[in-house]
């Protein structure tokens, strides 16, 4: 069974403060021009998206340089009933194998989607360090940033990016039960980009 865990761009997109606003506009309509054509203007960090290491590492790989197999991997979905920091205790019982993804389902799924909410669940630096030590290759969360709200130092992004760990943000995990899955999250192939939207899907084992 496939479970779509992607946010719909233009429907429930939440822009990170300071990023360009997401705008989806109809340029032509079937009833007028005989065809439909749309235009989008946005940051590459819109909706469900992947951050490449190049986002915070000057010589880190960009999206188009990452091998395809990095986007298809075994994943743990971990449910944490918090709206604050996710501590290492949430993942200490997981049997994380080298190359696994860890996705956090939190109370972020209940937040309003009209605008960015500063107080949301996030991955603590200690948890990021633990996942790195266990060999996780991708870390994801169900909100627009893996960081604490308005933390402009971006410590988690910098740590994970330095060690080539991918970051998957703004997932929709509301209908997903905790457990093991296969994750498919292939991003748009944008040359030189530090991030790209993706269609994220879980496959039951």
C-alpha positions as CSV (number, residue, x, y, z in Angstrom):
1,X,0.0,0.0,0.0
2,X,1.2,3.5,-0.8
3,X,0.6,6.4,1.6
4,X,1.0,9.9,0.2
5,X,2.8,12.1,2.9
6,X,3.2,15.2,0.6
7,X,1.7,18.6,1.3
8,X,-0.2,20.0,-1.6
9,X,1.5,23.1,-3.0
10,X,-0.9,26.1,-3.2
11,X,-3.4,24.3,-0.9
12,X,-1.8,24.0,2.4
13,X,1.6,25.5,1.9
14,X,3.2,27.4,4.8
15,X,6.1,29.6,3.9
16,X,9.1,30.0,6.3
17,X,9.4,33.6,7.5
18,X,11.6,35.6,5.2
19,X,11.2,33.2,2.3
20,X,9.5,34.4,-0.9
21,X,5.8,33.9,-0.7
22,X,4.4,30.9,-2.6
23,X,2.1,32.2,-5.5
24,X,0.3,29.9,-7.9
25,X,-1.4,31.8,-10.7
26,X,-3.5,30.8,-13.7
27,X,-2.1,32.4,-16.9
28,X,-4.5,30.8,-19.3
29,X,-7.8,29.0,-19.0
30,X,-9.5,26.4,-21.1
31,X,-12.7,28.4,-21.4
32,X,-10.7,31.4,-22.8
33,X,-7.5,30.3,-24.5
34,X,-8.5,26.7,-25.1
35,X,-5.9,25.4,-22.7
36,X,-4.8,25.8,-19.1
37,X,-1.4,27.2,-18.1
38,X,-0.2,28.1,-14.7
39,X,2.7,29.9,-13.2
40,X,4.4,29.4,-9.8
41,X,6.7,31.7,-7.8
42,X,8.2,30.4,-4.6
43,X,11.3,29.5,-2.6
44,X,12.6,26.0,-3.4
45,X,11.8,25.1,0.2
46,X,8.1,25.1,-0.5
47,X,5.7,22.4,0.7
48,X,7.2,19.0,1.2
49,X,10.9,19.4,0.2
50,X,14.4,18.0,0.6
51,X,17.3,20.1,1.8
52,X,20.6,19.1,0.2
53,X,23.9,19.5,2.0
54,X,24.6,22.5,-0.3
55,X,22.0,24.4,1.8
56,X,24.6,25.0,4.5
57,X,27.9,23.6,3.2
58,X,29.7,25.6,0.7
59,X,31.1,22.7,-1.2
60,X,28.3,20.2,-0.3
61,X,26.4,18.3,-3.0
62,X,23.4,20.1,-4.6
63,X,20.1,18.3,-5.3
64,X,21.0,17.2,-8.9
65,X,24.3,15.7,-7.6
66,X,22.8,13.3,-5.1
67,X,22.4,9.7,-6.3
68,X,18.8,8.5,-6.8
69,X,19.2,5.7,-4.3
70,X,19.5,8.3,-1.5
71,X,15.8,9.1,-2.1
72,X,14.5,5.5,-1.8
73,X,15.3,4.0,1.6
74,X,14.0,2.1,4.6
75,X,12.3,4.5,7.1
76,X,11.2,4.6,10.7
77,X,8.1,6.7,11.5
78,X,8.4,7.8,15.1
79,X,5.4,9.3,16.9
80,X,6.3,11.9,19.5
81,X,3.4,13.6,21.2
82,X,5.1,16.9,21.7
83,X,5.0,20.5,20.5
84,X,8.5,21.1,21.8
85,X,12.0,19.6,21.5
86,X,12.3,16.0,20.4
87,X,14.8,14.4,22.8
88,X,17.0,11.4,22.1
89,X,14.7,9.3,24.3
90,X,12.2,9.2,21.4
91,X,14.6,7.2,19.2
92,X,16.8,5.3,21.6
93,X,14.8,2.1,21.2
94,X,14.9,2.1,17.4
95,X,17.0,-0.4,15.6
96,X,18.5,2.1,13.2
97,X,20.5,0.6,10.4
98,X,23.1,2.4,8.3
99,X,21.3,4.4,5.6
100,X,17.9,4.5,7.3
101,X,15.5,7.4,7.3
102,X,13.9,8.6,10.5
103,X,10.6,10.6,10.2
104,X,9.0,12.3,13.2
105,X,5.3,12.5,13.5
106,X,4.4,15.1,16.2
107,X,1.7,17.4,17.3
108,X,2.7,19.7,14.4
109,X,0.1,18.0,12.4
110,X,-2.6,19.7,14.4
111,X,-1.2,23.3,13.9
112,X,-3.1,25.8,11.7
113,X,-1.7,26.1,8.2
114,X,-2.6,29.8,7.4
115,X,0.8,31.0,8.6
116,X,4.0,29.9,10.2
117,X,3.7,28.9,13.9
118,X,6.9,29.7,15.9
119,X,6.1,27.2,18.7
120,X,6.3,23.8,17.0
121,X,8.0,20.5,17.6
122,X,11.6,20.3,16.4
123,X,14.6,18.0,16.4
124,X,17.0,18.9,19.2
125,X,20.7,19.1,18.4
126,X,21.3,16.1,20.8
127,X,18.8,14.0,18.9
128,X,20.4,15.0,15.6
129,X,23.8,14.0,16.9
130,X,22.4,10.6,18.1
131,X,20.8,9.9,14.7
132,X,24.0,10.8,13.0
133,X,26.0,8.4,15.2
134,X,23.5,5.6,14.5
135,X,24.0,6.0,10.7
136,X,20.7,7.7,9.7
137,X,20.9,9.0,6.1
138,X,17.8,11.2,6.2
139,X,15.9,12.9,8.9
140,X,12.3,14.3,8.4
141,X,9.7,16.1,10.3
142,X,6.0,17.2,9.9
143,X,6.6,20.9,9.7
144,X,8.3,23.5,7.5
145,X,11.6,23.4,9.5
146,X,13.4,20.8,11.5
147,X,14.8,23.6,13.7
148,X,13.5,25.3,16.8
149,X,11.2,28.2,15.8
150,X,13.2,31.3,14.6
151,X,16.6,29.7,15.5
152,X,18.7,31.6,12.9
153,X,21.8,29.7,13.8
154,X,20.3,26.5,12.2
155,X,22.5,24.1,14.3
156,X,20.6,21.0,13.3
157,X,20.8,21.8,9.6
158,X,24.5,22.6,9.8
159,X,25.3,19.4,11.7
160,X,23.4,17.0,9.4
161,X,24.5,18.8,6.2
162,X,28.1,18.6,7.3
163,X,27.8,14.8,7.3
164,X,25.8,14.6,4.1
165,X,22.5,13.7,5.9
166,X,19.5,14.7,3.9
167,X,16.7,16.7,5.6
168,X,13.0,16.2,4.6
169,X,10.6,18.9,5.8
170,X,6.9,19.6,5.9
171,X,5.6,16.0,5.7
172,X,2.0,15.1,6.2
173,X,2.0,12.2,8.6
174,X,-1.4,12.6,10.1
175,X,-2.7,9.3,8.7
176,X,0.5,7.3,9.2
177,X,1.0,4.8,12.0
178,X,4.4,4.5,13.7
179,X,6.5,1.7,12.3
180,X,8.8,0.7,9.4
181,X,8.2,1.6,5.8
182,X,10.0,2.1,2.5
183,X,10.3,5.9,1.8
184,X,10.3,7.3,-1.8
185,X,11.0,11.0,-1.9
186,X,12.5,11.9,-5.3
187,X,13.0,15.7,-5.6
188,X,12.8,17.8,-8.8
189,X,16.2,17.7,-10.5
190,X,17.2,21.3,-10.4
191,X,20.8,22.0,-11.3
192,X,22.8,23.6,-8.6
193,X,19.9,23.9,-6.2
194,X,20.2,23.6,-2.4
195,X,16.7,22.2,-2.1
196,X,13.8,21.0,-4.1
197,X,10.1,20.0,-3.7
198,X,9.5,16.3,-3.8
199,X,6.6,13.8,-3.8
200,X,7.1,11.8,-0.7
201,X,5.4,8.4,-0.4
202,X,5.6,5.6,2.1
203,X,5.2,2.0,1.1
204,X,4.1,-0.5,3.7
205,X,6.5,-3.5,4.1
